Amino acid sequence: MSADWETLIPKPKSCFLRVRCPDCGNEQLVYSNPVNVIRCNICKTTLASPTGGKAKISGEITAIME
Ligand SMILES: [Zn+2]
């Protein structure tokens, strides 16, 4: 069985996370592998920072939506 590019470059598993803002308690969906910083819709606190793979989540993850 020959390897194709998908096995040579495995995609990181991605999903949506429900994150609670540590400052205002707002919950919003955050993509697990964001390209940009994700901020709270209410108070603009940073909720997730891109790392090139899975995000660094700054709030509390209350649910994982796959
Ligand atoms: Zn907030």
N, CA, C, O and the ligand as a Tripos MOL2 file, in Angstrom:
@<TRIPOS>MOLECULE
protein
  265   263    67     0     0
PROTEIN
NO_CHARGES

@<TRIPOS>ATOM
      1 N           0.8530   -1.1910    0.0000 N.3       1 MET1
      2 CA          0.0000    0.0000    0.0000 C.3       1 MET1
      3 C           0.8890    1.2420    0.0000 C.2       1 MET1
      4 O           1.7150    1.4270    0.8940 O.2       1 MET1
      5 N           0.7120    2.0760   -0.9980 N.am      2 SER2
      6 CA          1.5640    3.2570   -1.1210 C.3       2 SER2
      7 C           1.0050    4.4120   -0.3110 C.2       2 SER2
      8 O          -0.2090    4.5710   -0.1800 O.2       2 SER2
      9 N           1.9020    5.2080    0.2260 N.am      3 ALA3
     10 CA          1.4810    6.3580    1.0250 C.3       3 ALA3
     11 C           1.1690    7.5190    0.1020 C.2       3 ALA3
     12 O           1.9230    7.8050   -0.8290 O.2       3 ALA3
     13 N           0.0650    8.1800    0.3610 N.am      4 ASP4
     14 CA         -0.2220    9.4070   -0.3740 C.3       4 ASP4
     15 C           0.0330   10.5970    0.5440 C.2       4 ASP4
     16 O           0.4280   10.4360    1.6990 O.2       4 ASP4
     17 N          -0.1960   11.7790    0.0160 N.am      5 TRP5
     18 CA          0.1570   12.9690    0.8030 C.3       5 TRP5
     19 C          -0.6530   13.0770    2.0840 C.2       5 TRP5
     20 O          -0.1950   13.6730    3.0580 O.2       5 TRP5
     21 N          -1.8640   12.5000    2.0940 N.am      6 GLU6
     22 CA         -2.6890   12.6370    3.2930 C.3       6 GLU6
     23 C          -2.1060   11.8460    4.4630 C.2       6 GLU6
     24 O          -2.2790   12.2310    5.6190 O.2       6 GLU6
     25 N          -1.4100   10.7350    4.1660 N.am      7 THR7
     26 CA         -0.7860    9.9960    5.2610 C.3       7 THR7
     27 C           0.5930   10.5630    5.5950 C.2       7 THR7
     28 O           1.0720   10.4360    6.7220 O.2       7 THR7
     29 N           1.2210   11.1850    4.6050 N.am      8 LEU8
     30 CA          2.5230   11.7970    4.8780 C.3       8 LEU8
     31 C           2.3570   13.0700    5.7040 C.2       8 LEU8
     32 O           3.1910   13.3800    6.5550 O.2       8 LEU8
     33 N           1.2820   13.7980    5.4470 N.am      9 ILE9
     34 CA          1.0170   15.0400    6.1750 C.3       9 ILE9
     35 C          -0.3470   14.8920    6.8590 C.2       9 ILE9
     36 O          -1.3590   15.3730    6.3490 O.2       9 ILE9
     37 N          -0.3650   14.2210    8.0240 N.am     10 PRO10
     38 CA         -1.6540   13.9970    8.6790 C.3      10 PRO10
     39 C          -2.2860   15.3070    9.1190 C.2      10 PRO10
     40 O          -1.6250   16.1920    9.6620 O.2      10 PRO10
     41 N          -3.5800   15.4030    8.8700 N.am     11 LYS11
     42 CA         -4.3050   16.5990    9.3000 C.3      11 LYS11
     43 C          -4.5910   16.4990   10.7910 C.2      11 LYS11
     44 O          -5.0510   15.4570   11.2580 O.2      11 LYS11
     45 N          -4.3310   17.5480   11.5380 N.am     12 PRO12
     46 CA         -4.7100   17.5140   12.9520 C.3      12 PRO12
     47 C          -6.2200   17.4400   13.0730 C.2      12 PRO12
     48 O          -6.9510   18.0820   12.3180 O.2      12 PRO12
     49 N          -6.6770   16.6520   14.0290 N.am     13 LYS13
     50 CA         -8.1150   16.5410   14.2470 C.3      13 LYS13
     51 C          -8.6450   17.8790   14.7300 C.2      13 LYS13
     52 O          -8.1140   18.4710   15.6700 O.2      13 LYS13
     53 N          -9.6890   18.3440   14.0800 N.am     14 SER14
     54 CA        -10.2310   19.6470   14.4550 C.3      14 SER14
     55 C         -11.7030   19.5110   14.8020 C.2      14 SER14
     56 O         -12.3860   18.5950   14.3440 O.2      14 SER14
     57 N         -12.1650   20.4200   15.6020 N.am     15 CYS15
     58 CA        -13.5640   20.4190   16.0170 C.3      15 CYS15
     59 C         -13.8990   21.8160   16.5210 C.2      15 CYS15
     60 O         -13.0680   22.7230   16.4780 O.2      15 CYS15
     61 N         -15.1210   21.9720   16.9950 N.am     16 PHE16
     62 CA        -15.5020   23.2340   17.6120 C.3      16 PHE16
     63 C         -15.5970   23.0470   19.1130 C.2      16 PHE16
     64 O         -16.0870   22.0280   19.5990 O.2      16 PHE16
     65 N         -15.1260   24.0360   19.8310 N.am     17 LEU17
     66 CA        -15.1720   24.0070   21.2870 C.3      17 LEU17
     67 C         -16.0980   25.1220   21.7580 C.2      17 LEU17
     68 O         -16.1020   26.2190   21.2000 O.2      17 LEU17
     69 N         -16.8780   24.8290   22.7860 N.am     18 ARG18
     70 CA        -17.6400   25.9040   23.4240 C.3      18 ARG18
     71 C         -16.7800   26.4190   24.5690 C.2      18 ARG18
     72 O         -16.4610   25.6780   25.4990 O.2      18 ARG18
     73 N         -16.4120   27.6840   24.4970 N.am     19 VAL19
     74 CA        -15.4900   28.2680   25.4700 C.3      19 VAL19
     75 C         -16.1990   29.3690   26.2410 C.2      19 VAL19
     76 O         -16.8690   30.2230   25.6600 O.2      19 VAL19
     77 N         -16.0430   29.3350   27.5490 N.am     20 ARG20
     78 CA        -16.6210   30.3840   28.3990 C.3      20 ARG20
     79 C         -15.5750   31.4540   28.6390 C.2      20 ARG20
     80 O         -14.4540   31.1680   29.0590 O.2      20 ARG20
     81 N         -15.9550   32.6710   28.3710 N.am     21 CYS21
     82 CA        -15.0510   33.8030   28.5680 C.3      21 CYS21
     83 C         -14.7370   33.9440   30.0530 C.2      21 CYS21
     84 O         -15.6530   33.9740   30.8760 O.2      21 CYS21
     85 N         -13.4480   34.0310   30.4110 N.am     22 PRO22
     86 CA        -13.0900   34.1460   31.8280 C.3      22 PRO22
     87 C         -13.4630   35.5010   32.4090 C.2      22 PRO22
     88 O         -13.5330   35.6460   33.6300 O.2      22 PRO22
     89 N         -13.6990   36.4830   31.5740 N.am     23 ASP23
     90 CA        -13.9940   37.8230   32.0780 C.3      23 ASP23
     91 C         -15.4850   38.1010   32.2290 C.2      23 ASP23
     92 O         -15.9110   38.6420   33.2490 O.2      23 ASP23
     93 N         -16.2960   37.7300   31.2060 N.am     24 CYS24
     94 CA        -17.7040   38.1160   31.2520 C.3      24 CYS24
     95 C         -18.6340   36.9170   31.2890 C.2      24 CYS24
     96 O         -19.8410   37.0900   31.4590 O.2      24 CYS24
     97 N         -18.1070   35.6930   31.1330 N.am     25 GLY25
     98 CA        -18.9500   34.5050   31.2270 C.3      25 GLY25
     99 C         -19.6900   34.1600   29.9510 C.2      25 GLY25
    100 O         -20.4130   33.1660   29.9020 O.2      25 GLY25
    101 N         -19.5170   34.9740   28.9150 N.am     26 ASN26
    102 CA        -20.1340   34.6720   27.6230 C.3      26 ASN26
    103 C         -19.5790   33.3520   27.0830 C.2      26 ASN26
    104 O         -18.3780   33.0960   27.1780 O.2      26 ASN26
    105 N         -20.4540   32.5140   26.5160 N.am     27 GLU27
    106 CA        -19.9880   31.2720   25.8930 C.3      27 GLU27
    107 C         -20.1300   31.4030   24.3920 C.2      27 GLU27
    108 O         -21.1590   31.8490   23.8860 O.2      27 GLU27
    109 N         -19.1010   31.0140   23.6990 N.am     28 GLN28
    110 CA        -19.1920   31.0330   22.2470 C.3      28 GLN28
    111 C         -18.3850   29.9030   21.6510 C.2      28 GLN28
    112 O         -17.4790   29.3620   22.2850 O.2      28 GLN28
    113 N         -18.7310   29.5480   20.4070 N.am     29 LEU29
    114 CA        -18.0430   28.4570   19.7350 C.3      29 LEU29
    115 C         -16.7220   28.9610   19.1710 C.2      29 LEU29
    116 O         -16.6510   30.0310   18.5660 O.2      29 LEU29
    117 N         -15.6850   28.1680   19.3820 N.am     30 VAL30
    118 CA        -14.3380   28.4990   18.9340 C.3      30 VAL30
    119 C         -13.8200   27.3050   18.1450 C.2      30 VAL30
    120 O         -13.8970   26.1660   18.6080 O.2      30 VAL30
    121 N         -13.3020   27.5630   16.9750 N.am     31 TYR31
    122 CA        -12.7060   26.4870   16.1830 C.3      31 TYR31
    123 C         -11.4160   26.0280   16.8660 C.2      31 TYR31
    124 O         -10.6510   26.8460   17.3780 O.2      31 TYR31
    125 N         -11.1840   24.7130   16.8670 N.am     32 SER32
    126 CA        -10.0490   24.1810   17.6300 C.3      32 SER32
    127 C          -8.7000   24.4850   16.9870 C.2      32 SER32
    128 O          -7.6700   24.4650   17.6610 O.2      32 SER32
    129 N          -8.7050   24.7660   15.6930 N.am     33 ASN33
    130 CA         -7.4430   25.0350   15.0030 C.3      33 ASN33
    131 C          -7.5320   26.3790   14.2740 C.2      33 ASN33
    132 O          -7.4890   26.4260   13.0450 O.2      33 ASN33
    133 N          -7.6530   27.4560   15.0280 N.am     34 PRO34
    134 CA         -7.8730   28.7530   14.3750 C.3      34 PRO34
    135 C          -6.5980   29.2860   13.7260 C.2      34 PRO34
    136 O          -5.4840   28.9490   14.1260 O.2      34 PRO34
    137 N          -6.7960   30.1210   12.7210 N.am     35 VAL35
    138 CA         -5.6650   30.7720   12.0570 C.3      35 VAL35
    139 C          -5.4100   32.1320   12.7100 C.2      35 VAL35
    140 O          -4.2860   32.6330   12.7160 O.2      35 VAL35
    141 N          -6.4730   32.7140   13.2550 N.am     36 ASN36
    142 CA         -6.3630   34.0370   13.8790 C.3      36 ASN36
    143 C          -6.7230   33.9360   15.3580 C.2      36 ASN36
    144 O          -7.3270   32.9600   15.8030 O.2      36 ASN36
    145 N          -6.3420   34.9630   16.1060 N.am     37 VAL37
    146 CA         -6.7740   35.0740   17.4960 C.3      37 VAL37
    147 C          -8.2920   35.2110   17.5230 C.2      37 VAL37
    148 O          -8.8670   35.9660   16.7400 O.2      37 VAL37
    149 N          -8.9380   34.4780   18.4270 N.am     38 ILE38
    150 CA        -10.3880   34.5540   18.5720 C.3      38 ILE38
    151 C         -10.6920   35.2980   19.8600 C.2      38 ILE38
    152 O         -10.1780   34.9590   20.9260 O.2      38 ILE38
    153 N         -11.5360   36.3210   19.7480 N.am     39 ARG39
    154 CA        -11.8610   37.1570   20.9010 C.3      39 ARG39
    155 C         -13.3290   37.0030   21.2690 C.2      39 ARG39
    156 O         -14.1740   36.6740   20.4370 O.2      39 ARG39
    157 N         -13.6000   37.2530   22.5440 N.am     40 CYS40
    158 CA        -14.9650   37.2530   23.0350 C.3      40 CYS40
    159 C         -15.7910   38.2720   22.2640 C.2      40 CYS40
    160 O         -15.3480   39.3970   22.0370 O.2      40 CYS40
    161 N         -17.0030   37.8690   21.8590 N.am     41 ASN41
    162 CA        -17.8740   38.7920   21.1260 C.3      41 ASN41
    163 C         -18.3500   39.9470   21.9970 C.2      41 ASN41
    164 O         -18.7220   41.0020   21.4830 O.2      41 ASN41
    165 N         -18.3400   39.7550   23.3050 N.am     42 ILE42
    166 CA        -18.8910   40.7670   24.2060 C.3      42 ILE42
    167 C         -17.7970   41.7260   24.6830 C.2      42 ILE42
    168 O         -17.9210   42.9410   24.5280 O.2      42 ILE42
    169 N         -16.7250   41.1730   25.2630 N.am     43 CYS43
    170 CA        -15.7470   42.0520   25.9240 C.3      43 CYS43
    171 C         -14.3810   42.0440   25.2420 C.2      43 CYS43
    172 O         -13.4580   42.7240   25.6920 O.2      43 CYS43
    173 N         -14.2510   41.2780   24.1590 N.am     44 LYS44
    174 CA        -13.0260   41.2710   23.3390 C.3      44 LYS44
    175 C         -11.8140   40.6420   24.0310 C.2      44 LYS44
    176 O         -10.6900   40.7830   23.5500 O.2      44 LYS44
    177 N         -12.0270   39.9540   25.1460 N.am     45 THR45
    178 CA        -10.9390   39.1860   25.7440 C.3      45 THR45
    179 C         -10.5250   38.0750   24.7800 C.2      45 THR45
    180 O         -11.3700   37.4720   24.1170 O.2      45 THR45
    181 N          -9.2340   37.8120   24.7070 N.am     46 THR46
    182 CA         -8.7550   36.7280   23.8490 C.3      46 THR46
    183 C          -9.1990   35.3820   24.4090 C.2      46 THR46
    184 O          -8.9020   35.0580   25.5590 O.2      46 THR46
    185 N          -9.9110   34.5960   23.6010 N.am     47 LEU47
    186 CA        -10.3600   33.2750   24.0280 C.3      47 LEU47
    187 C          -9.4600   32.1720   23.4970 C.2      47 LEU47
    188 O          -9.2950   31.1430   24.1540 O.2      47 LEU47
    189 N          -8.8810   32.3640   22.3340 N.am     48 ALA48
    190 CA         -8.0370   31.3310   21.7400 C.3      48 ALA48
    191 C          -6.9640   31.9830   20.8890 C.2      48 ALA48
    192 O          -7.2200   32.9390   20.1580 O.2      48 ALA48
    193 N          -5.7540   31.4440   21.0000 N.am     49 SER49
    194 CA         -4.6320   31.9450   20.2110 C.3      49 SER49
    195 C          -4.1440   30.8390   19.2940 C.2      49 SER49
    196 O          -4.0170   29.6960   19.7330 O.2      49 SER49
    197 N          -3.8680   31.1420   18.0350 N.am     50 PRO50
    198 CA         -3.3690   30.1210   17.1270 C.3      50 PRO50
    199 C          -1.9530   29.6980   17.4920 C.2      50 PRO50
    200 O          -1.1390   30.5240   17.9070 O.2      50 PRO50
    201 N          -1.6610   28.4120   17.3360 N.am     51 THR51
    202 CA         -0.3230   27.9070   17.6360 C.3      51 THR51
    203 C           0.2700   27.1780   16.4400 C.2      51 THR51
    204 O           1.3750   26.6400   16.5210 O.2      51 THR51
    205 N          -0.4640   27.1600   15.3260 N.am     52 GLY52
    206 CA         -0.0590   26.3570   14.1760 C.3      52 GLY52
    207 C          -0.7420   25.0090   14.1830 C.2      52 GLY52
    208 O          -0.7090   24.2890   13.1860 O.2      52 GLY52
    209 N          -1.3540   24.6650   15.2870 N.am     53 GLY53
    210 CA         -2.1320   23.4360   15.4030 C.3      53 GLY53
    211 C          -3.3310   23.7290   16.2590 C.2      53 GLY53
    212 O          -4.1200   24.6260   15.9630 O.2      53 GLY53
    213 N          -3.4660   22.9660   17.3280 N.am     54 LYS54
    214 CA         -4.5810   23.2230   18.2400 C.3      54 LYS54
    215 C          -4.3730   24.5560   18.9590 C.2      54 LYS54
    216 O          -3.2590   24.9110   19.3450 O.2      54 LYS54
    217 N          -5.4690   25.2750   19.1240 N.am     55 ALA55
    218 CA         -5.3960   26.6000   19.7260 C.3      55 ALA55
    219 C          -5.0100   26.5130   21.1910 C.2      55 ALA55
    220 O          -5.2600   25.5130   21.8640 O.2      55 ALA55
    221 N          -4.3920   27.5900   21.6710 N.am     56 LYS56
    222 CA         -4.2200   27.7730   23.0990 C.3      56 LYS56
    223 C          -5.4960   28.4480   23.5920 C.2      56 LYS56
    224 O          -5.7610   29.6010   23.2530 O.2      56 LYS56
    225 N          -6.2860   27.7330   24.3920 N.am     57 ILE57
    226 CA         -7.5750   28.2340   24.8520 C.3      57 ILE57
    227 C          -7.3750   28.9740   26.1670 C.2      57 ILE57
    228 O          -6.7920   28.4400   27.1110 O.2      57 ILE57
    229 N          -7.8660   30.2140   26.2170 N.am     58 SER58
    230 CA         -7.6710   31.0390   27.4120 C.3      58 SER58
    231 C          -8.8380   30.9250   28.3860 C.2      58 SER58
    232 O          -8.6780   31.2030   29.5740 O.2      58 SER58
    233 N         -10.0030   30.5230   27.9030 N.am     59 GLY59
    234 CA        -11.1640   30.3970   28.7850 C.3      59 GLY59
    235 C         -11.3800   28.9590   29.1990 C.2      59 GLY59
    236 O         -10.5060   28.1070   29.0410 O.2      59 GLY59
    237 N         -12.5700   28.7070   29.7340 N.am     60 GLU60
    238 CA        -12.9270   27.3570   30.1740 C.3      60 GLU60
    239 C         -13.7010   26.6710   29.0560 C.2      60 GLU60
    240 O         -14.6880   27.2100   28.5540 O.2      60 GLU60
    241 N         -13.2470   25.4680   28.6630 N.am     61 ILE61
    242 CA        -13.9510   24.6990   27.6290 C.3      61 ILE61
    243 C         -15.1280   23.9880   28.3060 C.2      61 ILE61
    244 O         -14.9280   23.1540   29.1880 O.2      61 ILE61
    245 N         -16.3540   24.3200   27.8910 N.am     62 THR62
    246 CA        -17.5360   23.7430   28.5200 C.3      62 THR62
    247 C         -18.1480   22.6280   27.6790 C.2      62 THR62
    248 O         -18.9530   21.8460   28.1840 O.2      62 THR62
    249 N         -17.7800   22.5460   26.4130 N.am     63 ALA63
    250 CA        -18.2970   21.4740   25.5700 C.3      63 ALA63
    251 C         -17.4130   21.3320   24.3490 C.2      63 ALA63
    252 O         -16.7660   22.2870   23.9200 O.2      63 ALA63
    253 N         -17.3920   20.1360   23.7960 N.am     64 ILE64
    254 CA        -16.6540   19.8680   22.5560 C.3      64 ILE64
    255 C         -17.6690   19.3610   21.5380 C.2      64 ILE64
    256 O         -18.3320   18.3490   21.7630 O.2      64 ILE64
    257 N         -17.7840   20.0580   20.4370 N.am     65 MET65
    258 CA        -18.7230   19.6930   19.3810 C.3      65 MET65
    259 C         -17.9370   19.0720   18.2430 C.2      65 MET65
    260 O         -17.1190   19.7430   17.6130 O.2      65 MET65
    261 N         -18.1790   17.7970   17.9720 N.am     66 GLU66
    262 CA        -17.4240   17.1400   16.8880 C.3      66 GLU66
    263 C         -18.3020   16.9270   15.6750 C.2      66 GLU66
    264 O         -17.8420   16.3900   14.6670 O.2      66 GLU66
    265 ZN        -16.0870   38.1870   27.4800 Zn       67 ZN67
@<TRIPOS>BOND
     1     1     2 1
     2     2     3 1
     3     3     4 2
     4     3     5 am
     5     5     6 1
     6     6     7 1
     7     7     8 2
     8     7     9 am
     9     9    10 1
    10    10    11 1
    11    11    12 2
    12    11    13 am
    13    13    14 1
    14    14    15 1
    15    15    16 2
    16    15    17 am
    17    17    18 1
    18    18    19 1
    19    19    20 2
    20    19    21 am
    21    21    22 1
    22    22    23 1
    23    23    24 2
    24    23    25 am
    25    25    26 1
    26    26    27 1
    27    27    28 2
    28    27    29 am
    29    29    30 1
    30    30    31 1
    31    31    32 2
    32    31    33 am
    33    33    34 1
    34    34    35 1
    35    35    36 2
    36    35    37 am
    37    37    38 1
    38    38    39 1
    39    39    40 2
    40    39    41 am
    41    41    42 1
    42    42    43 1
    43    43    44 2
    44    43    45 am
    45    45    46 1
    46    46    47 1
    47    47    48 2
    48    47    49 am
    49    49    50 1
    50    50    51 1
    51    51    52 2
    52    51    53 am
    53    53    54 1
    54    54    55 1
    55    55    56 2
    56    55    57 am
    57    57    58 1
    58    58    59 1
    59    59    60 2
    60    59    61 am
    61    61    62 1
    62    62    63 1
    63    63    64 2
    64    63    65 am
    65    65    66 1
    66    66    67 1
    67    67    68 2
    68    67    69 am
    69    69    70 1
    70    70    71 1
    71    71    72 2
    72    71    73 am
    73    73    74 1
    74    74    75 1
    75    75    76 2
    76    75    77 am
    77    77    78 1
    78    78    79 1
    79    79    80 2
    80    79    81 am
    81    81    82 1
    82    82    83 1
    83    83    84 2
    84    83    85 am
    85    85    86 1
    86    86    87 1
    87    87    88 2
    88    87    89 am
    89    89    90 1
    90    90    91 1
    91    91    92 2
    92    91    93 am
    93    93    94 1
    94    94    95 1
    95    95    96 2
    96    95    97 am
    97    97    98 1
    98    98    99 1
    99    99   100 2
   100    99   101 am
   101   101   102 1
   102   102   103 1
   103   103   104 2
   104   103   105 am
   105   105   106 1
   106   106   107 1
   107   107   108 2
   108   107   109 am
   109   109   110 1
   110   110   111 1
   111   111   112 2
   112   111   113 am
   113   113   114 1
   114   114   115 1
   115   115   116 2
   116   115   117 am
   117   117   118 1
   118   118   119 1
   119   119   120 2
   120   119   121 am
   121   121   122 1
   122   122   123 1
   123   123   124 2
   124   123   125 am
   125   125   126 1
   126   126   127 1
   127   127   128 2
   128   127   129 am
   129   129   130 1
   130   130   131 1
   131   131   132 2
   132   131   133 am
   133   133   134 1
   134   134   135 1
   135   135   136 2
   136   135   137 am
   137   137   138 1
   138   138   139 1
   139   139   140 2
   140   139   141 am
   141   141   142 1
   142   142   143 1
   143   143   144 2
   144   143   145 am
   145   145   146 1
   146   146   147 1
   147   147   148 2
   148   147   149 am
   149   149   150 1
   150   150   151 1
   151   151   152 2
   152   151   153 am
   153   153   154 1
   154   154   155 1
   155   155   156 2
   156   155   157 am
   157   157   158 1
   158   158   159 1
   159   159   160 2
   160   159   161 am
   161   161   162 1
   162   162   163 1
   163   163   164 2
   164   163   165 am
   165   165   166 1
   166   166   167 1
   167   167   168 2
   168   167   169 am
   169   169   170 1
   170   170   171 1
   171   171   172 2
   172   171   173 am
   173   173   174 1
   174   174   175 1
   175   175   176 2
   176   175   177 am
   177   177   178 1
   178   178   179 1
   179   179   180 2
   180   179   181 am
   181   181   182 1
   182   182   183 1
   183   183   184 2
   184   183   185 am
   185   185   186 1
   186   186   187 1
   187   187   188 2
   188   187   189 am
   189   189   190 1
   190   190   191 1
   191   191   192 2
   192   191   193 am
   193   193   194 1
   194   194   195 1
   195   195   196 2
   196   195   197 am
   197   197   198 1
   198   198   199 1
   199   199   200 2
   200   199   201 am
   201   201   202 1
   202   202   203 1
   203   203   204 2
   204   203   205 am
   205   205   206 1
   206   206   207 1
   207   207   208 2
   208   207   209 am
   209   209   210 1
   210   210   211 1
   211   211   212 2
   212   211   213 am
   213   213   214 1
   214   214   215 1
   215   215   216 2
   216   215   217 am
   217   217   218 1
   218   218   219 1
   219   219   220 2
   220   219   221 am
   221   221   222 1
   222   222   223 1
   223   223   224 2
   224   223   225 am
   225   225   226 1
   226   226   227 1
   227   227   228 2
   228   227   229 am
   229   229   230 1
   230   230   231 1
   231   231   232 2
   232   231   233 am
   233   233   234 1
   234   234   235 1
   235   235   236 2
   236   235   237 am
   237   237   238 1
   238   238   239 1
   239   239   240 2
   240   239   241 am
   241   241   242 1
   242   242   243 1
   243   243   244 2
   244   243   245 am
   245   245   246 1
   246   246   247 1
   247   247   248 2
   248   247   249 am
   249   249   250 1
   250   250   251 1
   251   251   252 2
   252   251   253 am
   253   253   254 1
   254   254   255 1
   255   255   256 2
   256   255   257 am
   257   257   258 1
   258   258   259 1
   259   259   260 2
   260   259   261 am
   261   261   262 1
   262   262   263 1
   263   263   264 2
@<TRIPOS>SUBSTRUCTURE
     1 MET1         2 RESIDUE 1 A MET
     2 SER2         6 RESIDUE 1 A SER
     3 ALA3        10 RESIDUE 1 A ALA
     4 ASP4        14 RESIDUE 1 A ASP
     5 TRP5        18 RESIDUE 1 A TRP
     6 GLU6        22 RESIDUE 1 A GLU
     7 THR7        26 RESIDUE 1 A THR
     8 LEU8        30 RESIDUE 1 A LEU
     9 ILE9        34 RESIDUE 1 A ILE
    10 PRO10       38 RESIDUE 1 A PRO
    11 LYS11       42 RESIDUE 1 A LYS
    12 PRO12       46 RESIDUE 1 A PRO
    13 LYS13       50 RESIDUE 1 A LYS
    14 SER14       54 RESIDUE 1 A SER
    15 CYS15       58 RESIDUE 1 A CYS
    16 PHE16       62 RESIDUE 1 A PHE
    17 LEU17       66 RESIDUE 1 A LEU
    18 ARG18       70 RESIDUE 1 A ARG
    19 VAL19       74 RESIDUE 1 A VAL
    20 ARG20       78 RESIDUE 1 A ARG
    21 CYS21       82 RESIDUE 1 A CYS
    22 PRO22       86 RESIDUE 1 A PRO
    23 ASP23       90 RESIDUE 1 A ASP
    24 CYS24       94 RESIDUE 1 A CYS
    25 GLY25       98 RESIDUE 1 A GLY
    26 ASN26      102 RESIDUE 1 A ASN
    27 GLU27      106 RESIDUE 1 A GLU
    28 GLN28      110 RESIDUE 1 A GLN
    29 LEU29      114 RESIDUE 1 A LEU
    30 VAL30      118 RESIDUE 1 A VAL
    31 TYR31      122 RESIDUE 1 A TYR
    32 SER32      126 RESIDUE 1 A SER
    33 ASN33      130 RESIDUE 1 A ASN
    34 PRO34      134 RESIDUE 1 A PRO
    35 VAL35      138 RESIDUE 1 A VAL
    36 ASN36      142 RESIDUE 1 A ASN
    37 VAL37      146 RESIDUE 1 A VAL
    38 ILE38      150 RESIDUE 1 A ILE
    39 ARG39      154 RESIDUE 1 A ARG
    40 CYS40      158 RESIDUE 1 A CYS
    41 ASN41      162 RESIDUE 1 A ASN
    42 ILE42      166 RESIDUE 1 A ILE
    43 CYS43      170 RESIDUE 1 A CYS
    44 LYS44      174 RESIDUE 1 A LYS
    45 THR45      178 RESIDUE 1 A THR
    46 THR46      182 RESIDUE 1 A THR
    47 LEU47      186 RESIDUE 1 A LEU
    48 ALA48      190 RESIDUE 1 A ALA
    49 SER49      194 RESIDUE 1 A SER
    50 PRO50      198 RESIDUE 1 A PRO
    51 THR51      202 RESIDUE 1 A THR
    52 GLY52      206 RESIDUE 1 A GLY
    53 GLY53      210 RESIDUE 1 A GLY
    54 LYS54      214 RESIDUE 1 A LYS
    55 ALA55      218 RESIDUE 1 A ALA
    56 LYS56      222 RESIDUE 1 A LYS
    57 ILE57      226 RESIDUE 1 A ILE
    58 SER58      230 RESIDUE 1 A SER
    59 GLY59      234 RESIDUE 1 A GLY
    60 GLU60      238 RESIDUE 1 A GLU
    61 ILE61      242 RESIDUE 1 A ILE
    62 THR62      246 RESIDUE 1 A THR
    63 ALA63      250 RESIDUE 1 A ALA
    64 ILE64      254 RESIDUE 1 A ILE
    65 MET65      258 RESIDUE 1 A MET
    66 GLU66      262 RESIDUE 1 A GLU
    67 ZN67       265 GROUP 0 **** ****
